[in-house]
Amino acid sequence: MIGSWAACRQLLENPGEHLALLRRVAYCGIGLGVLGGVPAALIDVEVWQPGQTVDLGVSWLHLVTGYAGGFGYAAAIALISRRFGERSGSRFVSLFPVVIGGHVHGWRRPFSHPPIQVERTRTW
């Protein structure tokens, strides 16, 4: 749901229009992801050996804060790409297939390896 909301508002496609939000999401999301991963890391390296109930809670904490970290990294990548786009003054060339309904656009066989398509995009 959050990805659909971000796509409707083109947060990652037009990062210049959403700088304040992207910065908050990047700082808070990455911070939460790191903080949520510390207890799980301490358990994994056997520095902390909690009971089974606490271990389950730490697993859920790690899962939830991992999503926040993922959103934070996506926002950070959008901000970094905007910065590179400003400095270079040129457009990036992206290599990606366009997948629609299990088929790659312009490729007849579904779920097979398509040829690499080079498209010049103006994302940043």
RAURFEN-V401415 format. One record per pair of residues at least 4 apart in sequence whose C-alpha atoms are under 8 Angstrom apart, sorted by the first residue. I is the first residue (numbers start at 1). J is the second residue. Records with the same first field share a line. If there is no record, write none. Layout:
I = J / J
This chain:
1 = 5
2 = 6
3 = 7
4 = 8
5 = 9
6 = 10 / 11 / 12
7 = 11 / 12
10 = 14 / 15
11 = 15 / 17 / 18 / 22
12 = 74 / 75 / 78
13 = 78 / 123 / 124
14 = 18 / 123 / 124
15 = 19 / 22 / 78 / 79 / 82 / 124
16 = 82
18 = 22
19 = 23 / 79
20 = 24
21 = 25
22 = 26 / 75 / 76 / 78 / 79
23 = 27 / 75 / 76 / 79
24 = 28 / 29
25 = 29 / 30 / 71 / 72 / 75
26 = 30 / 71 / 72 / 73 / 74 / 75 / 76
27 = 31 / 72
28 = 32 / 68 / 72
29 = 33 / 65 / 68 / 69 / 70 / 71 / 72 / 73
30 = 34 / 68 / 69 / 70 / 71 / 72 / 73
31 = 35 / 69
32 = 36 / 65 / 66 / 68 / 69
33 = 37 / 62 / 65 / 66 / 67 / 68 / 69 / 70
34 = 38 / 65 / 69
35 = 39 / 65
36 = 40 / 61 / 62 / 65 / 66
37 = 41 / 62 / 65 / 66
38 = 42
39 = 43 / 58
40 = 44 / 58 / 59 / 62
41 = 45
42 = 46 / 47 / 48
43 = 47 / 48 / 49 / 50
50 = 54 / 55
51 = 55
52 = 56
53 = 57
54 = 58
55 = 59
56 = 60
57 = 61
58 = 62
59 = 63
60 = 64
61 = 65
62 = 66
63 = 67
64 = 68
65 = 69
66 = 70
67 = 71
68 = 72
69 = 73
70 = 74
71 = 75
72 = 76
73 = 77
74 = 78
75 = 79
76 = 80
77 = 81
78 = 82
79 = 83
80 = 84
81 = 85 / 124
82 = 86 / 124
83 = 87
84 = 88
85 = 89 / 90 / 91 / 92 / 124
91 = 120 / 121 / 122 / 124
92 = 120 / 121 / 122 / 123 / 124
93 = 118 / 119 / 120 / 121
94 = 118 / 119 / 120 / 121
95 = 116 / 117 / 118 / 119
96 = 116 / 117 / 118 / 119
97 = 104 / 105 / 114 / 116 / 117
98 = 104 / 105
99 = 103 / 104 / 105
100 = 104 / 105
102 = 110 / 111
103 = 107 / 108 / 109 / 110 / 111
104 = 108 / 110 / 111 / 114
107 = 114
